[in-house]
Amino acid sequence: MNYLLKPVDALRSPRSPTLEEALNELSLILRDWGVRALHESSGVVVEEDAARLEALRLLGVRLAPVSLGGAEAVVEVDELDPYWDLNPRPGRVYQGALDLLTGEWPTPLVKLRSLSRSGIRVWAKLESFNPFSWSVKDRVGWALATGYIMEEGRPPSLVYEATSTNTGMALAGMAAIYGFKLKAFIPASIQRASDTLLAAMGAEVVRLPYSLTVESLDLVRREAERDGAVNLDQFNNDRNLMAHIRYTAREIDYQARMAGLRLKGIIGGIGTSGHMAAIGFYHKNRSRGEVGIYCVQPAPGEKIPGIRRVETGMKWIGLARPDRVIDVTRREAIDAVLAIARREGLLIGLSSGAATAGFIKLLEEGVFGEGDYIIVYPDNGLKYVEQIKAHLEGGRGGGLHDQG
Ligand code: PLP
């Protein structure tokens, strides 16, 4: 053997590669599921290997292969302990809420018996099992806050963030743990319950007269500058994407292997595009194009909390390389929420309902062949009682505050 395995954390780079360089390297590693051994001396890798080391960090493997000289070694990723940190603690006992968050990953992957049929098995990844926002956004709040702390050597004292609720709650959790203050800017169109949820967690809440969160980014950035606050900015901060590559996407890989799935497609909604871009990037490369990526957006003029249309602009969507982008109306999304609640006993959120409705449309079109399909469920239905109530009562499916 002409290589040695060393902990990734024991290796350093002589320079910081760009994210694009690291993603290029990572796409090769994922496609080959193999990596060329790094060249280093005294724990510092050579300049040419800086991006490869960064790619291994991004992927989250524990070990890196280091060359001992001689012929070039290509090492299978399985040798690098790729899923080392994806194990809930024995007995599920945790030394605090932060430990609970990261220690419970992977979030559950659950077969949806009502949607599965012969040859096609459908699975839901339940992001509501995250403790702070009961949503996929705990990963982002955690990555943004801990990333800032790592870079600056201390927590921020005041954070301003534009959010459609979930990132706000996730950051409120981080604020409680790290002792900072949070001002959450939410659009007027979001359900009323969000004010109470965010305030209960200690955040100051500001309603802005917009219908999409993304429309308030400039204003929030300016206010943060004026008040000396930190704007972590989930819409543009690459740590959003990076957290989903390292965890959400790698978890799906791990779970698919554990369950022996023949993964053929992954379906999910898009807001910042963080989670579906990461999942698309990871699984398109890993499967060499075998896995289809399907993104769901609200139909023109429709409002579905958490997701929006591609043309409203999202930083990472190009990495997702979606095979299809499917339009779903709010009514279709809520109908799917009710169908899943009544057939599976799981009350999912509106964007999860949208992803389910998108999946059903493609299924009915005959797009899917035999194999396993995963729908990402970003959160559960508890935040959306207002919309569900209006729908059940035969209204427009809107909350009292909703602009429609
Ligand atoms: N679904 C819900 C409920 C959300 O809150 C969000 C984002 O805020 C999304 C979906 C979209 O996720 P992403 O921002 O990773 O595209």
Residues whose N, C-alpha, C, O or C-beta is under 5 A from the ligand:
A	BS01	PLP	S164 N166 G269 I270 G271 T272 S273 G274 H275 M276 P305 G306 I307 S351 P378 D379
